[in-house]
Amino acid sequence: MRADARKNRDHLLAIARSTVLEQGAQASLRDIARRAEVGLGTLYRHFPTREALLEALLRADFDTLACRADELAQAGDPARSLVTWLHEAIAVTHGFSGAIALMVAAIADEGSALHASCVTLRAAGTRLLRRAQEDGVARRDIDGNDLFALISALAWLADQPPLVPRADHLFDVIADAILPGRPGTPHAGGAPGGSAVQPR
């Protein structure tokens, strides 16, 4: 790609990112083009579909999360590493409001423009989950697909105004269910409403 074309594409992505974060995944492509001060045809030449545009936006964030998973895998506490990464993955996913349904569909659709990025995210979480399972702190009857589904569900919950006040509590409940073997996890008879999620 020529330097000027790369510059135009990067400019479009920067404008698209700010617009999608503001308006959600269904943001008007025409509005993105207008904000970027280019014609709609120029936007479509770079990103022929809405999915292609979202894939370009998500890829950078999901690649960063993959690197973050590798970094956390070097830490000494597999449970804390997984919980920290889940927090960050949910925050990134939640930032792209309206993209969650597309992501859930894309993970099983190899023809989707979003498929590769979603697979990258799932693989990153799977590495941390397996490490926690090998350490004996994570339940063994879940896998990377389950973890991806839980990220999607918790990101969706955080986008529902009536449920926002409960989002942190529900995260704690899910984390405790995934990691029943870590120190501090409430068990039957423990203090009600207790949280085992360690501060980041």
N, C-alpha and C positions, 0 to 999 in steps of 0.2 A: 504494500500500500504506500502510495506517495506521501511525503511528509505533510503536504497541505490537506490531503484527504484524511490522513490520520488525525490532524488537528481538528478538522471539521467534525469527525466522528466523536472525538473526545469531548468537544464542546457540546454536541448533541446529548451525549451521555450525561454530562454534568447537569444540563438543564433538565433532562428527563428524570434524573435521580431526585432533584429538588422538587419537581412537580409531582412525581409519584409518591414521595414521602409526605407531601402536603395533601394530595387528593386521593391517593390510593391507586391500586393497579389498573383501575378503569379510567384513569385520567385521559382526557381528550388528547389524541395524537396531534390533532390540528392545533391545540393549545400549546403543546410542547414545541411544535415547529414554529409557531408564532413567537413564543418566548425566546427561542434560539435564533430568531430572525432569519429563518430559511423557509423555502417552500416545502409544502407537504411531500412533494415528489422527492425532494432531497432526503427527507426523513425515511421515506420508504425505500430509497436506494440503499441506504445503510441498514435499515431494519424493516424487512418486507412485511412482518406481522407484529402484532402486539407481543406475542410470545417471544419472538426473536429479540425484541427490545428488553423485555423483562429478563430474559436469559443473560443478556449482556450485563445488566445491572446486578443480578443475583450472583453471577459467576465470580465477580471480584470479591464479594462479601463471603461467599461460600468457600472460595479458595483460602481466604484469610482465616475462616473458621477451621479449615482443614489444617493449616499451619499451626493454629492455636491448639488444636487437639494434639498434634505432635509435641508441642512445647509442654503441654500439661501432662502428657504421658511420661515425661521425664521427672515429674514431681513425685514426692514420696508417698502421697496419700491418694490412692486410686479413687476412693469415694469422693473426696473433696474435688479432685480433678474433674470427675464426671459432672458433679453438681455445678461447678463453676462454668464448665463448657455448656451445659444445658441452659443456664441463665443467659449466656451470651448468644447462643443459637436462637433461643426464643425471642430475645430482644431484636436480633437482626430480622428474623422472619416476621415479627409483628410490625416492624418498620414498613414492610411492603404490604400494607393493608389491602385485602382483596385478592392477594396472590396465593393465599393458602390453598384454596380449592384447586387452583391450577397446579400447584406443586404436588398435591396429593394425587391428582390425575396423572401428572407427568412421570412420577416415579415408576409407574407400571407401563408407560407408553414410550417405547424406544424411539418412536418417530417424533416425539415432542421436542421442541427446541429447548425446553427446560429440563429434559431428562438427565443429561450429563451432569448438570450442576446439582440437581437433587441427589443423584447417585454419589457425588463427591461429599455432600453433606451427610448422607446416610453412612458412608464408609468411615468418615471421621468419627462420628458418634459410636459406631460399632467398635472401633479400635479401643476407645475409652471404656465402653461397656464390657468388652471381653477382658480387659485388664482388671476391672473391678470384680468380674466373675471369678477370674483366676485367683484373686486375692481373697475370695470367699465372702465378700461384702455385698455383692449384687445377686439378685435372684437369677437362676439359670434358665428359667422358662420364658425369657424374653430375648429378642434378638434386635438387630439393627432396624428391621422394619417396624417393630413395635416402638422403638425409641423415636424413629422418624414420625410415626403417627402421634406419639405423645407430644413431641415438639409442635407439630401442627395444631393439635387440639389446644394446648396451653397458649399458643400464640393467638388462636381464634378467641379463646376466652378473654384474653387481655384486650381484645378489640370490641367487646360487648359492654357498653356503658353500665348496665345494671350489675355486671359481674366483676367489673374492675376492682371494687373494694375487696373482693374475695380472691383475686388472682394470686397474690403472694401465698395466702394460706393454701390454696389448691395446689400450687407448685410444691409446697412443703409436703402435702399429703402424698403427691405422686412420687416425689423424691424418696420419701420414707418407704413407699411401697417397692420402688426399684431397688433400694439399698437397705434391706432389713438387717443386714449383718454388720453395719458400721456402728462404732461406738456412739452412744447417745440417741440412737433411734428409739422412739417410744414403742413399747410393746403393750400387749393386753395388760391392763391394770396400771399403766403408766399415767402420767398427768395428762388429762384431756387437753387437746389443742396444742400439745407441745410440738416444737419444731426441732428437727435434727439438722437443718441446713446450716452449715457453718458460714459465718460472714466472709465475704470475699475481701 
